[in-house]
Amino acid sequence: MHELLLFTQIPASRHDQVLHVLAGVTAAQPIECREQNLIYMQTKLADVAVSKKAPNKQAPPAQRLSYRKLFRDLPNGVDGHAGPWKLRAEELPEAGITHVLSRPVAENVIDPTELEKFRGASIWYKYVNQYITTTHRFVNSNVIVRVSRLFLPPEGTGALEPLDAPLPNLSECRPLDASGTYLVEASVRIEDGGNAKLVEQATQELLAFKATLAGSVDLRVPDRLALDPRVKA
């Protein structure tokens, strides 16, 4: 899967106003959702076999250890159950593209066997941190817009085994940004990032949406290296 994205930040004082603007543009009310996000660092790469049938038996490109995210939907109320864990892997955004941010991603529900690689005794991943997002989500044709605030759970939450820890209580969490800033993300996803026609269509749709919001919500492209998922030496 491939993502094309634009971002901006808005102060808490503009949150309701921006929601009204987006509701008018999309002609729909937002969907409220919450997610729990666990961040892990790869500590071991999977072995990649070299095909013996290849004429030159060339080795595959060098891989780098990267950060991975496990996330799941949380119930909005007191009752309800969390959704299944999903694994998200992001690649370094592509260089040379200035009007949108473009990156390959992989996202899928993780099966129990693979999930065991994220537990404390595993040699594959090391737990780093976690956060909760509260989000208002809009959909405008193929553009998905998320207006989110990030919260950090109380210190020590999930320290022993985050996958089995009780669900964090949002009332006990603190905003990642003490000023109350919200993150606005607009994205278009396509299945085949190698299809130039699809990429161009998705890019133009995202840029048209940006133009529609100009002056109310100024979407922009962040520094691609700020979204580098690779583990630094």
DRENMARMI-94940 format. One line per 10 residues: number of its first residue (from 0); for each residue x, z, y of N, C-alpha, C. Coordinates in Angstrom, 1 decimal. Atoms other than C-alpha are relative to their C-alpha. Example, Ala and Ser with C-alpha at 12.3 -4.5 7.8 and 13.67 -1.06 7.14 Angstrom:
! residues 2
0) 0.9 0.0 -1.2 12.3 7.8 -4.5 0.9 0.0 1.2  -0.9 0.0 -1.1 13.7 7.1 -1.1 -0.8 0.8 1.1
This chain:
! residues 233
0) 0.8 0.0 -1.2 0.0 0.0 0.0 0.9 0.0 1.2  -0.8 0.1 -1.3 1.1 -0.6 3.6 -0.9 0.5 1.1  0.7 -0.6 -1.2 0.2 1.2 6.8 0.5 -0.6 1.3  -0.3 0.4 -1.4 0.1 0.0 10.4 -0.6 1.1 0.8  0.5 -1.2 -0.7 -0.1 2.9 12.8 0.4 0.0 1.5  -0.3 -0.4 -1.3 -0.3 4.0 16.4 -0.4 1.5 0.2  0.2 -1.5 -0.2 -0.2 7.6 17.7 -0.1 0.3 1.5  -0.1 -0.6 -1.3 -0.7 9.7 20.8 -0.3 1.5 -0.2  0.4 -1.4 0.0 -1.2 13.4 21.6 -0.9 0.2 1.2  0.9 -0.3 -1.1 -3.9 14.9 23.8 -0.1 1.5 0.1
10) 0.1 -1.4 -0.1 -4.2 18.4 25.2 -1.4 0.5 -0.4  1.2 -0.6 0.5 -6.9 20.8 24.0 -1.2 -0.2 1.0  1.1 0.2 -1.0 -8.8 20.3 27.3 -0.7 -1.3 -0.1  0.6 1.3 0.1 -9.4 16.7 26.5 -0.6 -0.3 -1.4  0.5 0.2 1.3 -10.5 17.1 22.9 -1.4 -0.5 -0.1  1.4 0.4 0.0 -14.2 17.0 23.4 -0.3 -1.4 0.6  0.1 1.3 -0.8 -13.9 14.1 25.9 0.4 -1.1 -0.9  -0.5 1.1 0.9 -11.9 12.0 23.4 -0.9 -0.2 -1.1  1.0 0.1 1.1 -14.4 12.7 20.6 -1.2 -0.8 0.5  1.2 0.7 -0.6 -17.2 11.4 22.9 0.4 -1.5 0.2
20) -0.5 1.4 -0.2 -15.1 8.3 23.8 0.0 -0.8 -1.4  -0.1 0.7 1.3 -14.4 7.5 20.1 -1.4 -0.2 -0.6  1.3 0.2 0.6 -18.0 8.1 19.1 -0.7 -1.2 0.7  0.6 1.1 -0.6 -19.1 5.6 21.7 0.6 -1.3 -0.4  -0.7 1.2 0.4 -16.5 3.0 20.7 -0.4 -0.4 -1.5  0.3 0.2 1.5 -17.2 3.4 16.9 -1.5 0.0 -0.3  1.5 -0.1 0.2 -21.0 3.9 17.4 -0.3 0.9 -1.2  0.2 -0.9 1.1 -20.8 6.8 14.9 0.6 1.4 0.4  -0.5 -1.3 -0.2 -20.3 10.5 14.8 1.2 0.3 -0.9  -1.2 -0.3 0.8 -17.0 11.9 13.4 -0.4 0.7 -1.3
30) 0.1 -0.8 1.2 -16.6 13.3 9.9 1.0 1.1 0.1  -0.9 -1.1 -0.1 -15.1 16.7 9.9 0.6 0.3 -1.4  -0.7 -0.2 1.3 -12.5 17.4 7.2 1.2 0.9 0.2  -1.2 -0.8 0.0 -9.7 19.8 6.3 0.9 -0.3 -1.2  -0.9 0.3 1.0 -6.6 19.3 4.3 1.1 1.1 -0.1  -1.2 -0.9 0.2 -3.9 21.5 2.8 1.1 -1.0 -0.4  -1.1 0.9 0.2 -0.5 19.8 2.8 1.2 0.8 -0.4  -1.2 -0.6 0.5 2.5 20.9 0.8 1.2 -1.0 0.1  -1.2 0.8 -0.2 5.9 19.5 1.7 1.1 0.3 -1.0  -1.0 -0.2 1.0 8.5 19.0 -1.1 1.2 -0.9 0.3
40) -1.2 0.8 -0.1 12.1 17.8 -1.1 0.4 -0.4 -1.4  -0.6 0.5 1.2 13.3 15.6 -3.9 1.4 0.6 -0.3  -1.3 -0.5 0.3 16.2 17.2 -5.7 0.7 -0.8 -1.1  -0.5 0.8 1.1 16.6 14.6 -8.5 -0.7 -1.3 0.1  0.6 1.4 0.0 16.0 10.8 -8.6 -0.2 -0.4 -1.4  0.3 0.6 1.3 14.4 9.1 -11.5 1.0 -1.0 -0.4  -1.0 1.1 0.4 16.8 6.9 -13.5 -0.7 -1.3 0.0  0.6 1.4 0.0 16.2 3.2 -12.9 0.9 -0.8 -0.9  -0.7 0.8 1.0 17.1 1.0 -15.8 0.4 -1.3 0.6  -0.4 1.3 -0.3 19.1 -2.2 -15.3 -0.4 -0.9 -1.1
50) 0.4 0.9 1.1 17.6 -5.1 -17.2 1.2 -0.7 -0.6  -1.1 0.6 0.8 20.0 -6.4 -19.9 -0.2 -1.5 0.0  0.3 1.4 0.0 18.3 -9.8 -19.5 0.4 -0.7 1.3  -0.4 0.5 -1.3 19.4 -10.2 -15.9 1.3 -0.7 -0.2  -1.3 0.7 0.2 22.2 -12.8 -15.8 1.2 0.7 0.5  -1.1 -0.7 -0.6 24.4 -10.7 -13.5 0.0 1.5 -0.2  0.2 -1.4 0.3 23.1 -7.3 -14.6 0.3 0.8 1.3  -0.2 -0.7 -1.3 23.0 -6.3 -10.9 -0.7 1.4 0.0  0.7 -1.3 -0.1 22.2 -2.6 -10.2 -1.0 -0.1 1.1  1.0 -0.1 -1.1 19.1 -1.8 -8.2 0.5 0.5 1.3
60) -0.4 -0.6 -1.3 19.4 -0.9 -4.5 0.1 1.5 -0.1  -0.2 -1.4 0.0 20.7 2.6 -3.9 -1.2 0.7 0.5  1.1 -0.8 -0.4 18.0 5.2 -3.7 0.4 1.2 0.8  -0.3 -1.2 -0.8 17.8 8.2 -1.3 -1.0 1.0 -0.4  0.9 -1.1 0.1 16.3 11.6 -1.9 -0.9 0.0 1.2  1.0 0.1 -1.1 13.1 11.8 0.2 -0.9 1.2 -0.1  1.1 -1.0 0.0 10.4 14.3 1.1 -1.3 -0.7 -0.5  1.3 0.4 0.5 7.1 14.0 -0.6 -1.1 1.1 0.4  1.1 -0.9 -0.4 3.7 15.5 0.2 -1.1 0.0 -1.1  1.2 -0.2 0.8 1.0 17.0 -2.0 -1.1 0.4 0.9
70) 1.1 -0.5 -0.9 -2.3 17.3 -0.3 -1.3 -0.1 -0.7  1.3 0.0 0.6 -5.9 18.0 -1.1 -1.0 0.4 1.1  1.1 -0.3 -0.9 -9.3 18.3 0.7 -0.4 1.4 -0.2  0.5 -1.4 0.1 -10.5 21.8 1.5 -1.4 0.0 0.4  1.4 -0.1 -0.4 -14.1 22.9 1.8 0.0 0.5 1.5  0.2 -0.4 -1.4 -15.3 23.3 5.4 -0.6 1.4 0.2  0.6 -1.3 0.0 -17.3 26.4 4.6 0.7 1.0 -0.9  -0.5 -1.1 0.9 -16.8 29.6 2.7 -0.1 -0.4 -1.4  0.2 0.5 1.3 -18.2 28.1 -0.4 0.6 -1.3 -0.3  -0.5 1.3 0.3 -17.0 25.1 -2.2 1.4 0.1 -0.7
80) -1.3 0.1 0.7 -13.8 24.0 -4.1 0.8 -1.0 0.6  -1.0 1.0 -0.5 -10.7 22.2 -3.1 0.0 -1.2 -0.9  -0.1 1.3 0.8 -10.3 18.6 -4.2 1.3 0.0 -0.8  -1.2 0.1 0.8 -7.7 17.4 -6.6 1.3 -0.3 0.8  -1.3 0.2 -0.7 -4.0 17.3 -5.6 0.3 -1.5 0.0  -0.5 1.4 -0.1 -2.8 13.9 -4.4 1.4 0.0 0.5  -1.5 0.2 -0.4 0.8 12.7 -4.0 0.1 -1.1 1.0  -0.3 1.0 -1.0 1.9 10.8 -0.9 1.5 -0.2 0.2  -1.4 0.4 -0.2 5.2 9.0 -0.6 0.1 -1.0 1.1  -0.1 0.9 -1.1 6.2 7.4 2.6 1.4 -0.6 0.1
90) -1.3 0.7 -0.2 9.0 4.9 3.3 0.4 0.1 1.5  -0.4 0.1 -1.4 11.1 4.6 6.4 -0.7 -1.2 0.7  0.6 1.1 -0.7 9.2 2.6 9.0 0.9 -1.2 0.2  -0.8 1.2 -0.1 10.3 -1.0 9.3 0.7 -0.1 1.4  -0.7 0.2 -1.3 12.9 -1.8 12.0 -0.4 -1.4 0.6  0.3 1.2 -0.7 12.4 -4.5 14.7 -1.4 -0.3 0.3  1.4 0.2 -0.4 8.7 -4.1 15.1 -0.3 1.0 1.1  0.1 -0.8 -1.1 7.9 -2.8 18.5 -1.5 0.4 0.4  1.3 -0.2 -0.5 4.1 -3.1 19.0 -0.9 0.9 -0.9  0.6 -0.9 0.9 3.0 -1.1 15.9 1.0 0.7 -0.9
100) -0.9 -0.5 1.0 4.6 1.2 13.4 -0.5 -0.5 -1.4  0.4 0.6 1.2 4.7 -0.4 10.0 0.9 0.6 -1.2  -0.8 -0.6 1.1 5.7 1.3 6.7 -0.8 -0.1 -1.3  0.6 -0.1 1.4 5.0 1.2 2.9 -0.3 1.4 -0.3  0.3 -1.3 0.5 3.3 4.2 1.4 -0.6 -0.1 -1.3  0.7 0.0 1.3 2.0 5.2 -2.0 -0.8 1.3 0.0  0.9 -1.2 0.0 -0.9 7.6 -2.4 -0.9 -0.1 -1.2  0.9 0.0 1.2 -2.7 8.6 -5.6 -0.2 1.4 -0.5  0.3 -1.3 0.6 -4.3 11.5 -7.4 1.1 0.2 -1.1  -1.1 -0.3 0.9 -1.5 13.2 -9.4 -0.5 0.6 -1.3
110) 0.5 -0.6 1.3 -2.0 13.9 -13.1 0.8 1.3 -0.3  -0.6 -1.3 0.3 -1.2 17.3 -14.6 1.4 0.0 -0.4  -1.4 0.0 0.4 2.0 16.2 -16.2 1.0 -0.2 1.1  -0.8 0.3 -1.2 3.4 14.8 -13.0 0.0 1.2 1.0  0.1 -1.2 -0.9 2.2 17.9 -11.1 1.0 1.1 -0.4  -0.9 -1.0 0.4 4.4 20.1 -13.2 1.4 -0.2 0.6  -1.3 0.2 -0.6 7.4 18.5 -11.6 0.2 0.7 1.3  0.0 -0.7 -1.3 6.5 20.3 -8.4 0.0 1.5 -0.1  0.0 -1.5 0.1 6.5 23.8 -9.8 1.4 0.5 0.1  -1.3 -0.6 -0.3 9.3 26.2 -9.1 1.1 -0.2 -0.9
120) -1.0 0.2 1.1 11.1 25.8 -12.4 0.5 -1.4 -0.2  -0.3 1.4 0.2 11.3 22.1 -12.0 1.4 -0.4 0.6  -1.3 0.5 -0.6 14.6 20.2 -11.4 -0.3 -1.2 0.9  0.4 1.2 -0.7 12.7 17.4 -9.6 -0.2 0.2 1.5  0.4 -0.3 -1.4 11.4 19.0 -6.4 0.2 1.4 0.4  -0.1 -1.3 -0.6 11.9 21.9 -4.1 -1.0 0.2 1.1  1.0 -0.2 -1.0 9.1 23.4 -2.1 0.6 0.4 1.4  -0.6 -0.2 -1.3 9.8 23.4 1.7 -1.0 0.7 0.9  0.9 -0.6 -1.0 6.7 24.3 3.7 -1.4 -0.5 -0.3  1.3 0.5 0.1 3.0 23.8 4.1 -0.7 0.1 1.3
130) 0.8 -0.1 -1.2 0.4 23.3 6.8 -1.5 -0.4 -0.3  1.4 0.3 0.1 -3.4 22.9 7.2 -0.3 -0.9 1.2  0.5 0.8 -1.1 -5.0 20.1 9.2 -1.5 0.1 0.1  1.4 0.1 -0.3 -8.4 20.2 10.8 -0.2 -1.3 0.7  0.1 1.3 -0.5 -9.6 16.7 11.5 -1.4 -0.5 0.3  1.1 0.8 -0.2 -12.3 14.6 13.1 0.4 -1.4 -0.3  -0.3 1.3 0.4 -12.3 11.2 11.5 -1.0 -1.0 0.4  0.9 1.1 -0.4 -13.8 8.0 12.8 0.5 -1.3 -0.7  -0.4 1.3 0.6 -13.9 4.5 11.3 -0.6 -1.1 0.8  0.4 1.1 -0.8 -14.1 1.3 13.3 0.5 -1.3 -0.7
140) -0.3 1.1 0.9 -14.2 -1.7 11.0 1.1 0.4 -1.0  -1.1 -0.4 0.9 -10.8 -1.4 9.3 1.0 1.1 0.6  -0.8 -0.9 -0.6 -9.3 1.0 11.7 -0.5 1.5 -0.2  0.4 -1.4 0.3 -9.3 4.7 10.7 0.7 0.8 1.1  -0.5 -0.8 -1.1 -8.9 7.2 13.6 -0.1 1.5 -0.4  0.0 -1.4 0.3 -8.0 10.8 13.0 0.5 0.8 1.2  -0.3 -0.9 -1.1 -8.0 13.5 15.7 0.3 1.4 -0.7  -0.3 -1.1 0.9 -6.2 16.4 14.1 0.8 1.1 0.8  -0.8 -1.1 -0.4 -4.7 19.8 14.8 0.6 0.6 -1.2  -0.8 -0.5 1.2 -2.0 21.3 12.5 0.1 1.5 0.2
150) -0.1 -1.5 0.1 -2.0 25.0 11.5 1.0 0.4 -1.1  -0.9 -0.6 0.9 0.7 27.0 9.8 -0.6 1.3 -0.6  0.6 -1.2 0.6 -0.5 29.6 7.2 1.0 1.2 0.3  -0.8 -1.2 -0.2 0.8 33.2 7.4 1.3 -0.1 -0.7  -1.3 0.1 0.6 4.5 33.6 6.6 -0.1 0.6 -1.4  0.0 -0.5 1.4 5.1 34.0 2.9 -1.1 -0.6 -0.9  1.0 0.6 0.8 2.0 32.1 1.8 0.5 -1.0 -1.0  -0.5 0.9 1.1 2.7 30.4 -1.5 1.4 0.1 -0.3  -1.4 -0.1 0.2 6.2 31.7 -1.6 0.4 0.0 -1.5  -0.4 -0.1 1.5 6.1 32.4 -5.4 -0.4 -1.3 -0.7
160) 0.4 1.3 0.6 4.1 29.3 -6.5 -1.2 -0.6 0.8  1.1 0.5 -0.9 2.2 27.4 -3.8 -1.1 -0.7 -0.7  1.1 0.7 0.7 0.2 25.3 -6.3 -1.0 1.0 -0.5  0.9 -1.0 0.6 -1.4 28.5 -7.7 -0.5 1.0 1.0  0.3 -1.0 -1.0 -1.7 30.5 -4.5 -1.5 -0.2 0.5  1.4 0.1 -0.5 -5.2 31.3 -3.1 0.0 -0.9 1.2  0.1 0.9 -1.1 -6.5 28.9 -0.5 0.2 0.8 1.3  -0.2 -0.7 -1.3 -5.3 29.8 3.0 -1.2 0.1 0.8  1.1 -0.2 -0.8 -7.8 31.3 5.3 0.3 -0.5 1.4  -0.3 0.6 -1.3 -7.9 29.2 8.5 0.1 1.0 1.1
170) 0.0 -1.0 -1.1 -8.7 32.2 10.7 1.3 0.8 0.0  -1.3 -0.7 0.0 -5.3 33.7 9.7 1.2 -0.9 0.3  -1.1 1.0 -0.3 -3.3 30.5 10.4 0.1 -0.1 1.5  -0.3 0.2 -1.4 -1.7 29.7 13.7 0.3 -1.4 0.3  -0.3 1.4 -0.3 -1.5 26.4 15.5 1.5 -0.3 0.0  -1.4 0.4 -0.1 1.8 24.5 15.0 0.5 -0.1 1.4  -0.3 0.2 -1.4 1.7 23.7 18.7 -0.8 1.1 0.7  0.7 -1.1 -0.6 0.9 26.9 20.6 -0.9 -0.4 1.2  0.8 0.5 -1.1 -0.5 24.8 23.5 -1.3 -0.5 -0.4  1.3 0.6 0.5 -3.3 23.5 21.2 -0.1 -1.5 0.0
180) 0.0 1.4 0.0 -2.3 19.9 21.3 -0.6 -0.6 -1.2  0.5 0.8 1.1 -4.1 17.4 19.1 0.8 -1.3 -0.2  -0.6 1.2 0.3 -2.6 14.5 17.3 -1.1 -1.1 -0.3  0.9 1.1 0.2 -4.5 11.2 17.5 0.8 -1.1 -0.8  -0.7 1.1 0.8 -3.6 8.6 14.8 -1.0 -1.1 -0.3  0.9 1.2 0.4 -5.1 5.1 14.4 0.8 -0.8 -1.0  -0.7 0.7 1.0 -4.2 3.2 11.3 -0.9 -1.0 -0.7  0.6 1.0 0.9 -5.0 0.2 9.2 0.8 -0.1 -1.2  -0.7 0.1 1.3 -4.2 0.0 5.5 -0.2 -1.3 -0.6  0.2 1.2 0.8 -3.6 -3.1 3.5 0.8 0.2 -1.3
190) -0.6 -0.2 1.3 -2.8 -3.4 -0.2 1.4 -0.7 -0.1  -1.2 0.8 0.2 -0.1 -6.1 0.0 0.7 -0.2 1.4  -0.8 0.1 -1.2 2.5 -5.5 2.7 0.8 -1.3 0.1  -0.8 1.2 0.0 4.2 -8.7 1.7 -0.8 -1.3 0.4  0.9 1.1 -0.4 1.2 -10.9 2.7 0.0 -0.1 1.5  -0.1 0.2 -1.5 2.1 -12.1 6.2 -1.3 -0.2 0.7  1.3 0.2 -0.6 -1.4 -13.2 6.9 -0.8 1.3 0.2  0.7 -1.3 0.0 -2.9 -9.9 6.0 0.6 1.0 1.0  -0.7 -0.9 -0.9 -0.3 -8.0 8.0 -0.3 -0.4 1.5  0.3 0.5 -1.4 -0.9 -10.2 11.1 -1.5 0.4 0.4
200) 1.4 -0.3 -0.3 -4.7 -9.7 10.8 -0.2 1.5 0.3  0.1 -1.5 -0.2 -4.4 -5.9 10.5 0.7 0.4 1.3  -0.7 -0.3 -1.3 -1.9 -5.8 13.4 -0.9 -0.3 1.2  0.8 0.4 -1.1 -4.2 -7.7 15.7 -1.2 0.8 0.1  1.2 -0.9 -0.1 -7.2 -5.5 14.8 0.4 1.3 0.6  -0.4 -1.3 -0.5 -5.2 -2.4 15.5 0.3 -0.1 1.5  -0.3 0.2 -1.4 -3.9 -3.8 18.8 -1.2 -0.2 0.9  1.2 0.1 -0.7 -7.4 -4.8 19.8 -0.7 1.3 0.2  0.6 -1.3 -0.2 -8.6 -1.3 19.2 0.8 0.8 1.0  -0.8 -0.6 -1.1 -5.7 0.0 21.3 -0.4 -0.4 1.3
210) 0.4 0.6 -1.3 -6.8 -2.3 24.1 -1.3 0.6 0.4  1.3 -0.6 -0.3 -10.3 -1.0 23.9 0.0 1.4 0.5  -0.1 -1.4 -0.4 -9.2 2.6 24.3 0.9 0.2 1.2  -1.0 -0.1 -1.1 -6.6 1.8 27.1 -0.7 0.7 1.2  0.5 -0.8 -1.2 -7.0 4.2 30.0 -0.7 1.3 -0.4  0.6 -1.2 0.5 -8.9 6.7 27.9 0.9 0.8 -1.0  -1.0 -0.5 1.0 -6.6 7.2 24.9 1.1 -1.0 -0.1  -1.1 0.9 -0.1 -3.2 5.6 25.3 0.8 0.1 -1.3  -0.7 0.1 1.2 -2.0 4.8 21.8 1.4 -0.6 0.1  -1.3 0.6 -0.1 1.7 4.1 21.3 0.8 0.1 -1.3
220) -0.9 0.0 1.2 4.5 3.6 18.8 1.1 1.1 0.2  -1.0 -1.0 -0.1 6.7 6.6 18.2 1.4 -0.5 -0.5  -1.3 0.3 0.5 10.4 6.5 17.4 0.0 -0.1 -1.5  0.1 0.1 1.5 10.6 5.2 13.8 0.9 1.0 -0.7  -0.9 -0.9 0.6 13.5 7.5 13.0 -0.6 1.4 0.0  0.7 -1.3 0.0 11.3 10.5 13.9 -0.9 0.2 -1.2  0.8 0.0 1.2 9.3 9.5 10.8 0.8 -0.3 -1.2  -0.8 0.3 1.1 12.2 9.1 8.5 -0.2 1.0 -1.1  0.3 -1.0 1.0 11.2 10.7 5.2 1.2 0.4 -0.9  -1.1 -0.2 0.9 14.7 10.7 3.7 0.7 1.3 0.2
230) -0.7 -1.3 -0.1 16.6 13.9 3.0 1.4 -0.2 0.6  -1.3 0.2 -0.6 19.6 14.2 5.2 1.1 0.8 -0.8  -1.0 -0.6 0.8 22.9 15.0 3.6 0.4 1.4 0.5
